[in-house]
Amino acid sequence: MLSWKDFHGPNAGYILDLYERYQRDPAQVSEEARHFFHDWTPPPPLLPTTNGHAAAVAPSQSATTAPTVDPQIIVGVANLAQSIREYGHLDAQLDPLGGKPPGDPSLSLDYHGLTEQDLQQLPATLVGGPVGQRTATAAEAIAELRRIYSDSCTGFDFDHLRIPEVRTWLREAVETDRFGPEQDPIDAVQLLERLTAVEGFEHFLQSNYPGKTRFSIEGLDMMVPMLDEVIAYAVDAGISEVLIGMAHRGRLNVLAHILEKPYHDILLEFKDPVSSANQTRLSQLGWTGDVKYHAGAHRHVGKSQEGKSQEANLTVRMAPNPSHLEHVNPVVEGMARAAGSFVDEPGPPRQDQFLSLPIQIHGDAAFNGQGIVAETLNFTRLKGYSTGGTIHIIANNQVGFTTNPSHTRSTLYASDLAKGFKIPIIHVNADDPIACIRVARIAMAYRNHFKRDFVIDLIGYRRYGHNEGDEPAFTQPKMYAIVDKLPTVRQQWADRLIDAGTVEKAKADELAVAQRTKLQEALNNIDDDEQVEPGIEPPPPGAARKVDTSIDAQTLRHYHQELLQVPDGFTVHSRLERIRRRVADALKEADERTIDWGTAEQLALASILAAGTAIRLTGEDVERGTFSHRHAVLHDAETGDPYTPLHHLTDGKAAFEIHNSPLSEAATIGFEYGYNIERPERLVIWEAQYGDFINTAQAIIDEFVVSGFAKWDQTPSLVLLLPHAYEGQGPDHSSGRLERFLQLAAEINIRVAYPTTAAQYFHLLRRQAKLLVTDPLPLIVMTPKSLLRHSLAASSLTELATGKWQPVIDDPRMTDEAQRDKVKRLILCSGKIYVDLVTSDHYEQATDIAIARVEQLYPFPAYELEPLFESYTKLEEIVWVQEEPRNMGAWAAAKPQLEYITEKKIPLRYIGRPRRANPAEGSAAWHKLNQAEIVERAFSWQKEEKS
């Protein structure tokens, strides 16, 4: 039988409330409760003692002569304690500008029907937790809870958490102050030195470059010491890599003091020297750079012991990012995932979530305003995306550019979005250094213990406007009247140490002078003709053309048979088993075109794994494939258990992972980009459900995928598979927006392909894998839908084994010179429209028309097209045929290239849909009519208006 002493806090209140109802009328409680209370001994009445503390009546004392305590008071005490723990943050002093806390009625005695005298009469054990153990009366315990949860500069926001173990751990950490200065001392002078460096850096830039934007950290200075604390904890925990994502606010300061980017280099960027010769050289290499507060950096951190530095065992890396707020978030998570994975053995990767630590530094307005934040938070517990927990710091200025929080979010706190993901949140006043350090310690300890995310809402202000040339008093006059008079956190901390006798004022002033001197020396050491040098190395010329993608035919047969095997007792779905039996003999006859798209892909992936290159394939529904063509993961028809054949290749030398992604494009592509950048030697593939949905991720495409090299000297090789073709399925299931990728193509920044056969796709993937080290570029592939199983898209074993990637494929009918001499019109096309043309009744009769496929659209294959044109000696015109509208598809990109190749000596025409705002028709019947008209015009010799 449980004693009354076994119940604490809210549980004690609940059991006593229930007992009171039982005493009034046993029928008011359940049968189980009646049975329990029949033999239960309630707590003895409580009597006041001479010292004012409450004490239980001695067992020998008659209960009949002792005064009783109303159980409702006991319940009230328990509820008050719970309210303070859950809502005390609403009374905490979180705003360094002195804003009044919102408060909550449940934090008052009156709300719970209590008086101070009531609290004096009850024991602290009713409050429960560590506080209840170290105090005597409920009054003392409640006062202690208020000191911790309400009267401090820290707001513990945990009421949304529902896992008992998590709540208990956090309560113990907070109420014992296990991470505070008394149990884990803070070096006060060292902290002053750090704040002096942070502030001095900003002051130096302001005095020397007053008109230049730097997005000062001032008002959130403690962010740097907090990051110091997190990184020190990471070193001690054995973490190998810390990945940081942050926007512009305070970035230069973090680069200087956390990444240790030399002051010299930062100041050189402020001087912004320009040499026409240097800029020309860099432009020729495809590098145009980015602004200084978008740059990334990395440093190695050694573990110090007794003042002696040891070999570096941790790398801190800040990812470069664009001005598109929060879009670096998934990139950093992808980097962290890659850094923690091992892929040197076949099967799925081995993931060690303690090897890497992602840190995301958010803006207060952007955390709520940018949807990609929620998309990225959703990764936290997903099998294919989790990273073992992220430390989030919201750099809370309490204003977004010129917009007040009441206009940028519908929640009380900037951090409230995280509550939906059950992430602990601590709000902290950025002008309380000790509170900030304590919070950083709690966050890291929690993350390492539970492998979950943690949010720190660092509430500060912005010393200047959005940028240093802005006047914030135009829109926030009251706020900046306070800011202008507020001493900096460095000054406040110095005054505190001086008052305590820890340092002398002369010493504090000396630190500031030393920091200015250090910065001035760095500026003085910049030569007049010194240039910013990114250190770019161009790839070897022609590397892509030299790649051999052939492979032994018998080896492919071996892979094919292995991929068809399943474990004993595994039941494949009956319909799928019939499909697998049909493709079992696809490689039997070497010259028969019986290998479909899905089979060619699996063979390509198997050969890449056998060569020792790891593969990550993700996207919506990729395990089966949107169009049920892949089936890379089989599911037992009876148990549902998965089986991945590519994990079990006898020749496999590297890991393969495949994951159905969440229903997101922006965050998932950003994640794969980050994974790819962190581990560029791995083949990373993302597939869209339909290519049309790629525009949801346009910012990631624009800002990272196609421009990462030009801005930041990153060399991504991410593969994007975008199902694309006009098949009467409407405007949102037709177009992978080919034209947008071609518009973004320049300076050899990407490869864009639209293959029409399984063999072409096979060689394209193998070529990409072989170029990962020598000539990495993102690969954009327009993939088929209806052609996945079409006989004209199928290939033979010979084409896979001995073939190669062909940027241009000539008309297979034109096998001799006599046939070529009859050709007057050369049709150039790309993708599925080719099948529509060659299956037309006109095709075989049109001996004066040849059809060539342009399979590689960028880099444009002039090298292959020029001799092709010359081989048709009687050519009268070239016609570009496409199913996309004229302002979409490849025409706009191909036209100037074709005119350049032909020197405009051969007439060039366009046949396809006219210019349209909408990619495709909503009516299948209308689509069919338009498609037939395009084919008819392609073979017609009637005069058409020239393009």
Backbone hydrogen bonds, N-H to C=O, Kabsch-Sander energy under -0.5 kcal/mol:
donor,donor_aa,acceptor,acceptor_aa,energy
4,W,41,T,-0.5
6,D,3,S,-1.7
7,F,4,W,-1.3
9,G,125,T,-0.9
11,N,8,H,-1.4
12,A,8,H,-0.9
12,A,9,G,-0.5
13,G,9,G,-1.9
14,Y,10,P,-2.6
15,I,11,N,-2.5
16,L,12,A,-2.2
17,D,13,G,-2.2
18,L,14,Y,-2.4
19,Y,15,I,-2.0
20,E,16,L,-2.3
21,R,17,D,-1.7
22,Y,18,L,-2.0
23,Q,19,Y,-2.3
24,R,20,E,-1.9
25,D,21,R,-2.7
28,Q,25,D,-2.7
29,V,26,P,-1.4
34,R,30,S,-2.4
35,H,31,E,-2.2
36,F,32,E,-2.0
37,F,33,A,-2.9
38,H,34,R,-1.6
39,D,35,H,-0.8
39,D,36,F,-0.7
47,L,55,A,-2.4
49,T,53,H,-1.6
52,G,49,T,-1.5
55,A,47,L,-2.0
57,V,45,P,-1.7
61,Q,58,A,-1.7
65,T,62,S,-1.0
66,A,62,S,-0.6
73,I,70,D,-1.6
74,I,70,D,-1.3
75,V,71,P,-2.7
76,G,72,Q,-2.5
77,V,73,I,-2.4
78,A,74,I,-2.2
79,N,75,V,-2.6
80,L,76,G,-2.5
81,A,77,V,-2.5
82,Q,78,A,-2.1
83,S,79,N,-2.6
84,I,80,L,-2.5
85,R,81,A,-2.1
86,E,82,Q,-2.4
87,Y,83,S,-3.5
88,G,84,I,-1.7
90,L,87,Y,-2.0
91,D,88,G,-2.1
92,A,89,H,-0.6
93,Q,152,S,-2.7
94,L,92,A,-1.6
98,G,95,D,-2.0
103,G,90,L,-3.2
107,L,104,D,-1.9
108,S,105,P,-1.9
112,H,108,S,-0.6
112,H,109,L,-1.1
113,G,110,D,-1.9
114,L,109,L,-2.3
119,L,115,T,-1.5
120,Q,116,E,-1.8
121,Q,117,Q,-1.2
121,Q,118,D,-0.5
122,L,118,D,-0.5
122,L,119,L,-0.9
124,A,136,A,-2.2
126,L,123,P,-1.3
127,V,124,A,-1.8
128,G,124,A,-0.9
132,G,128,G,-1.5
133,Q,129,G,-1.0
134,R,130,P,-1.2
134,R,131,V,-0.5
135,T,131,V,-0.6
138,A,119,L,-0.8
138,A,122,L,-2.9
139,A,119,L,-1.2
141,A,137,T,-2.3
142,I,138,A,-3.0
143,A,139,A,-2.1
144,E,140,E,-2.2
145,L,141,A,-2.4
146,R,142,I,-2.4
147,R,143,A,-2.1
148,I,144,E,-2.0
149,Y,145,L,-3.2
150,S,146,R,-2.2
151,D,146,R,-3.2
155,G,427,H,-3.6
156,F,154,T,-0.6
157,D,155,G,-0.8
157,D,425,I,-2.5
158,F,156,F,-0.9
161,L,158,F,-2.3
166,V,163,I,-0.5
167,R,163,I,-2.3
168,T,164,P,-2.7
169,W,165,E,-2.2
170,L,166,V,-2.4
171,R,167,R,-2.4
172,E,168,T,-2.5
173,A,169,W,-2.4
174,V,170,L,-2.4
175,E,171,R,-3.0
176,T,172,E,-1.7
178,R,173,A,-1.1
179,F,173,A,-0.5
180,G,177,D,-1.9
183,Q,180,G,-0.5
184,D,180,G,-2.2
188,A,186,I,-1.2
191,L,187,D,-2.2
192,L,188,A,-1.8
193,E,189,V,-2.4
194,R,190,Q,-2.2
195,L,191,L,-2.6
196,T,192,L,-2.3
197,A,193,E,-2.0
198,V,194,R,-2.3
199,E,195,L,-2.7
200,G,196,T,-2.8
201,F,197,A,-1.9
202,E,198,V,-1.4
203,H,199,E,-2.5
204,F,200,G,-2.4
205,L,201,F,-2.0
206,Q,202,E,-2.4
207,S,203,H,-2.1
208,N,204,F,-2.1
209,Y,205,L,-2.9
212,K,209,Y,-1.6
220,L,217,I,-2.6
223,M,220,L,-2.2
224,V,221,D,-1.5
226,M,222,M,-2.2
227,L,223,M,-2.3
228,D,224,V,-2.4
229,E,225,P,-2.2
230,V,226,M,-2.3
231,I,227,L,-2.7
232,A,228,D,-2.5
233,Y,229,E,-2.1
234,A,230,V,-2.1
235,V,231,I,-2.4
236,D,232,A,-2.1
237,A,233,Y,-1.9
238,G,234,A,-0.5
238,G,235,V,-1.3
239,I,234,A,-2.3
240,S,355,L,-2.0
241,E,355,L,-2.1
242,V,315,T,-2.9
243,L,241,E,-0.5
243,L,357,L,-2.5
244,I,242,V,-0.5
244,I,317,R,-3.1
245,G,359,I,-2.6
247,A,361,I,-0.7
250,G,215,F,-3.0
251,R,248,H,-2.1
254,V,250,G,-2.1
255,L,251,R,-3.0
256,A,252,L,-2.2
257,H,253,N,-2.5
258,I,254,V,-2.6
259,L,254,V,-2.0
261,K,255,L,-3.1
266,I,262,P,-1.9
267,L,263,Y,-3.0
268,L,264,H,-2.0
269,E,265,D,-1.5
270,F,266,I,-1.5
271,K,267,L,-2.0
272,D,268,L,-1.8
279,Q,275,S,-3.0
280,T,276,S,-2.2
281,R,277,A,-2.1
282,L,278,N,-2.4
283,S,279,Q,-2.5
284,Q,280,T,-2.1
285,L,281,R,-0.9
286,G,283,S,-1.6
287,W,282,L,-2.4
288,T,286,G,-0.5
288,T,710,A,-2.0
289,G,710,A,-3.0
294,H,291,V,-1.8
295,A,292,K,-0.8
297,A,318,M,-1.4
299,R,316,V,-2.3
301,V,314,L,-3.5
303,K,311,E,-0.7
304,S,302,G,-0.7
305,Q,308,K,-2.0
308,K,305,Q,-1.9
309,S,307,G,-0.6
310,Q,303,K,-0.7
313,N,301,V,-2.0
314,L,301,V,-1.2
315,T,240,S,-2.5
316,V,299,R,-2.9
317,R,242,V,-3.1
317,R,315,T,-0.5
318,M,297,A,-3.1
319,A,244,I,-2.4
319,A,317,R,-0.6
321,N,294,H,-1.7
325,L,323,S,-1.2
327,H,324,H,-1.8
329,N,326,E,-1.6
332,V,328,V,-2.4
333,E,329,N,-2.0
334,G,330,P,-2.5
335,M,331,V,-2.2
336,A,332,V,-2.5
337,R,333,E,-2.4
338,A,334,G,-2.3
339,A,335,M,-2.4
340,G,336,A,-1.3
341,S,338,A,-1.5
342,F,350,R,-2.6
347,G,654,A,-0.5
350,R,342,F,-2.1
351,Q,349,P,-0.6
352,D,340,G,-3.4
352,D,350,R,-0.5
353,Q,351,Q,-0.6
355,L,352,D,-1.5
357,L,241,E,-2.4
359,I,243,L,-3.2
360,Q,391,I,-2.5
361,I,245,G,-3.2
361,I,359,I,-0.5
362,H,360,Q,-0.7
362,H,393,I,-2.5
364,D,395,A,-1.0
367,F,363,G,-2.3
368,N,364,D,-0.6
369,G,365,A,-2.1
370,Q,366,A,-2.6
371,G,369,G,-0.6
373,V,370,Q,-1.8
374,A,370,Q,-0.5
375,E,371,G,-1.9
376,T,372,I,-2.1
377,L,373,V,-2.7
378,N,374,A,-1.7
379,F,376,T,-1.7
380,T,377,L,-1.5
381,R,378,N,-0.6
382,L,379,F,-2.1
385,Y,382,L,-1.5
386,S,382,L,-2.5
391,I,358,P,-2.2
392,H,390,T,-0.7
392,H,454,F,-3.2
393,I,360,Q,-3.0
394,I,456,I,-3.1
395,A,362,H,-3.3
395,A,393,I,-0.8
396,N,394,I,-1.7
396,N,458,L,-2.1
397,N,395,A,-1.0
400,G,403,T,-3.0
401,F,399,V,-0.7
402,T,400,G,-1.1
403,T,400,G,-2.9
407,H,404,N,-2.1
408,T,405,P,-1.4
409,R,405,P,-1.7
416,D,413,Y,-1.1
418,A,415,S,-1.8
419,K,416,D,-1.5
420,G,416,D,-0.5
420,G,417,L,-1.2
421,F,418,A,-1.4
422,K,419,K,-1.9
423,I,418,A,-1.4
425,I,157,D,-1.3
426,I,455,V,-2.1
427,H,155,G,-2.9
428,V,457,D,-2.5
429,N,153,C,-2.6
430,A,459,I,-2.9
432,D,429,N,-1.9
436,C,432,D,-2.2
437,I,433,P,-2.3
438,R,434,I,-2.5
439,V,435,A,-2.3
440,A,436,C,-2.1
441,R,437,I,-2.0
442,I,438,R,-2.3
443,A,439,V,-2.6
444,M,440,A,-2.0
445,A,441,R,-2.5
446,Y,442,I,-2.7
447,R,443,A,-2.6
448,N,444,M,-2.5
449,H,445,A,-1.7
450,F,446,Y,-3.0
451,K,447,R,-2.2
454,F,390,T,-2.4
455,V,424,P,-2.5
456,I,392,H,-3.2
457,D,426,I,-2.8
457,D,455,V,-0.5
458,L,394,I,-1.4
458,L,456,I,-1.1
459,I,428,V,-2.6
459,I,457,D,-1.0
460,G,396,N,-3.0
460,G,458,L,-0.7
461,Y,219,G,-0.7
463,R,218,E,-1.9
463,R,461,Y,-0.5
465,G,467,N,-0.6
465,G,470,D,-0.6
470,D,467,N,-2.0
474,F,471,E,-1.3
475,T,472,P,-1.2
476,Q,472,P,-2.6
480,Y,476,Q,-2.2
481,A,477,P,-1.3
482,I,478,K,-1.2
482,I,479,M,-0.5
483,V,479,M,-2.4
484,D,480,Y,-1.9
485,K,482,I,-0.9
486,L,482,I,-0.9
486,L,483,V,-1.0
492,Q,488,T,-2.5
493,W,489,V,-2.5
494,A,490,R,-2.4
495,D,491,Q,-2.7
496,R,492,Q,-2.0
497,L,493,W,-2.2
498,I,494,A,-2.6
499,D,495,D,-2.7
500,A,496,R,-1.6
501,G,498,I,-1.0
502,T,497,L,-2.4
503,V,497,L,-0.9
508,A,504,E,-1.9
509,D,505,K,-2.5
510,E,506,A,-2.1
511,L,507,K,-1.9
512,A,508,A,-1.4
513,V,509,D,-2.0
514,A,510,E,-2.4
515,Q,511,L,-1.9
516,R,512,A,-2.0
517,T,513,V,-2.4
518,K,514,A,-2.2
519,L,515,Q,-2.0
520,Q,516,R,-2.5
521,E,517,T,-2.4
522,A,518,K,-1.7
523,L,519,L,-2.1
524,N,520,Q,-2.5
525,N,521,E,-1.4
526,I,523,L,-1.5
527,D,525,N,-0.6
530,E,527,D,-1.3
533,E,531,Q,-0.6
543,A,540,P,-1.4
546,K,542,G,-1.1
546,K,543,A,-0.5
547,V,544,A,-0.8
549,T,547,V,-0.6
551,I,801,A,-2.3
556,L,552,D,-1.6
557,R,553,A,-2.1
558,H,554,Q,-2.1
559,Y,555,T,-2.4
560,H,556,L,-2.6
561,Q,557,R,-2.2
562,E,558,H,-2.0
563,L,559,Y,-2.4
564,L,560,H,-0.9
564,L,561,Q,-0.5
565,Q,562,E,-1.1
570,F,567,P,-2.0
572,V,570,F,-0.7
577,E,573,H,-2.9
578,R,574,S,-1.7
579,I,575,R,-1.6
580,R,576,L,-2.6
581,R,577,E,-2.2
582,R,578,R,-1.6
583,V,579,I,-1.6
584,A,580,R,-0.6
584,A,581,R,-0.5
586,A,583,V,-1.7
588,K,585,D,-1.7
589,E,585,D,-0.5
590,A,588,K,-0.6
592,E,589,E,-1.1
594,T,592,E,-1.9
594,T,795,S,-0.7
595,I,795,S,-2.6
596,D,594,T,-0.7
597,W,788,L,-1.6
600,A,596,D,-2.4
601,E,597,W,-2.3
602,Q,598,G,-2.2
603,L,599,T,-2.3
604,A,600,A,-2.3
605,L,601,E,-2.7
606,A,602,Q,-2.3
607,S,603,L,-2.3
608,I,604,A,-2.0
609,L,605,L,-2.4
610,A,606,A,-2.2
611,A,607,S,-1.1
612,G,609,L,-1.5
613,T,608,I,-2.0
614,A,612,G,-0.6
615,I,655,A,-2.0
616,R,683,L,-2.6
617,L,657,E,-2.6
618,T,685,I,-2.5
619,G,659,H,-1.1
620,E,687,E,-0.8
621,D,619,G,-0.5
622,V,619,G,-1.3
625,G,621,D,-3.0
628,S,625,G,-2.3
630,R,624,R,-1.8
631,H,624,R,-1.6
632,A,623,E,-1.8
633,V,623,E,-1.3
634,L,643,Y,-3.3
636,D,641,D,-2.9
637,A,571,T,-3.4
640,G,636,D,-2.2
643,Y,634,L,-2.1
647,H,644,T,-2.1
648,H,645,P,-2.2
649,L,646,L,-0.5
652,G,649,L,-1.0
653,K,609,L,-1.7
655,A,343,V,-1.9
656,F,347,G,-2.4
657,E,615,I,-2.2
659,H,617,L,-1.8
661,S,619,G,-2.2
664,S,662,P,-2.6
669,I,665,E,-2.6
670,G,666,A,-2.3
671,F,667,A,-2.5
672,E,668,T,-2.2
673,Y,669,I,-2.5
674,G,670,G,-2.3
675,Y,671,F,-2.5
676,N,672,E,-2.6
677,I,673,Y,-2.6
678,E,674,G,-2.2
679,R,675,Y,-2.0
682,R,679,R,-1.8
683,L,614,A,-2.8
684,V,682,R,-0.7
685,I,616,R,-3.2
685,I,683,L,-0.5
686,W,719,V,-3.1
687,E,618,T,-2.3
688,A,721,L,-2.7
691,G,723,P,-2.0
693,F,690,Y,-1.7
694,I,691,G,-1.9
695,N,692,D,-1.1
696,T,693,F,-1.4
697,A,694,I,-1.8
698,Q,695,N,-1.4
700,I,697,A,-0.5
701,I,697,A,-2.2
702,D,698,Q,-3.1
703,E,699,A,-2.8
704,F,700,I,-1.9
705,V,700,I,-1.9
706,V,701,I,-2.4
708,G,704,F,-2.0
711,K,707,S,-2.3
712,W,708,G,-2.1
713,D,709,F,-1.8
714,Q,708,G,-1.7
719,V,684,V,-2.5
720,L,718,L,-0.5
720,L,779,L,-3.0
721,L,686,W,-2.8
721,L,719,V,-0.5
722,L,720,L,-0.6
722,L,781,V,-3.2
724,H,783,T,-2.9
725,A,734,S,-2.2
727,E,725,A,-0.8
733,H,730,G,-1.4
740,R,737,R,-1.0
741,F,737,R,-1.2
742,L,738,L,-2.0
743,Q,739,E,-2.0
744,L,740,R,-1.7
745,A,741,F,-0.7
749,N,746,A,-0.6
751,R,778,P,-2.5
752,V,858,Y,-3.2
753,A,780,I,-2.9
754,Y,855,E,-3.1
758,A,793,A,-2.7
761,Y,757,T,-1.9
762,F,758,A,-2.4
763,H,759,A,-2.6
764,L,760,Q,-2.1
765,L,761,Y,-2.3
766,R,762,F,-1.9
767,R,763,H,-2.5
768,Q,764,L,-2.2
769,A,765,L,-2.1
770,K,766,R,-1.8
771,L,767,R,-1.2
772,L,769,A,-0.8
775,D,771,L,-1.9
779,L,718,L,-2.4
780,I,751,R,-3.4
780,I,778,P,-0.5
781,V,720,L,-3.0
781,V,779,L,-0.6
782,M,753,A,-2.6
782,M,780,I,-0.5
783,T,722,L,-1.3
783,T,781,V,-0.9
788,L,785,K,-1.3
789,R,786,S,-0.7
790,H,787,L,-0.7
793,A,790,H,-1.1
794,A,790,H,-0.7
794,A,791,S,-0.6
795,S,595,I,-2.0
797,L,589,E,-0.5
798,T,590,A,-2.6
800,L,796,S,-1.5
801,A,797,L,-3.0
802,T,798,T,-2.9
803,G,798,T,-0.6
803,G,799,E,-0.6
809,I,853,R,-2.4
810,D,808,V,-0.5
814,M,811,D,-1.5
815,T,813,R,-2.0
820,R,816,D,-1.7
821,D,817,E,-2.1
822,K,818,A,-0.6
822,K,819,Q,-0.9
823,V,820,R,-1.1
824,K,848,D,-2.7
825,R,848,D,-2.1
826,L,877,E,-2.1
827,I,825,R,-0.6
827,I,850,A,-3.5
828,L,826,L,-0.5
828,L,879,V,-2.9
829,C,852,A,-1.9
831,G,754,Y,-0.6
833,I,830,S,-0.6
834,Y,831,G,-1.9
835,V,832,K,-1.0
836,D,832,K,-1.3
837,L,833,I,-2.1
838,V,834,Y,-2.6
839,T,835,V,-1.5
840,S,837,L,-1.2
843,Y,840,S,-1.1
846,A,842,H,-1.6
847,T,845,Q,-2.2
849,I,846,A,-1.4
850,A,825,R,-2.4
852,A,827,I,-3.1
853,R,809,I,-2.9
854,V,829,C,-3.2
854,V,852,A,-0.5
855,E,807,P,-1.8
855,E,853,R,-1.0
856,Q,807,P,-1.9
857,L,752,V,-2.3
857,L,855,E,-0.6
858,Y,752,V,-1.7
862,A,860,F,-2.2
864,E,861,P,-0.7
865,L,861,P,-2.3
866,E,862,A,-2.3
868,L,864,E,-1.0
869,F,865,L,-2.7
870,E,866,E,-1.9
871,S,867,P,-1.4
872,Y,868,L,-0.7
872,Y,869,F,-1.1
873,T,871,S,-1.0
875,L,872,Y,-1.3
876,E,824,K,-3.2
877,E,824,K,-1.9
878,I,907,P,-2.9
879,V,826,L,-2.4
880,W,909,R,-3.2
881,V,828,L,-2.6
881,V,879,V,-0.6
882,Q,911,I,-2.0
886,R,913,R,-1.2
888,M,885,P,-2.1
891,W,888,M,-0.6
893,A,890,A,-0.5
894,A,890,A,-2.7
895,K,891,W,-2.9
897,Q,893,A,-0.7
898,L,894,A,-2.8
899,E,895,K,-2.5
900,Y,896,P,-1.8
901,I,897,Q,-2.2
902,T,898,L,-2.5
903,E,899,E,-0.8
904,K,899,E,-1.0
905,K,902,T,-2.1
909,R,878,I,-2.6
911,I,880,W,-2.7
913,R,884,E,-0.8
927,H,923,S,-2.2
928,K,924,A,-2.2
929,L,925,A,-1.9
930,N,926,W,-2.5
931,Q,927,H,-2.8
932,A,928,K,-2.2
933,E,929,L,-2.0
934,I,930,N,-2.0
935,V,931,Q,-1.9
936,E,932,A,-2.5
937,R,933,E,-2.6
938,A,934,I,-1.8
939,F,935,V,-1.1
939,F,936,E,-0.6
940,S,936,E,-0.8
947,S,908,L,-0.5
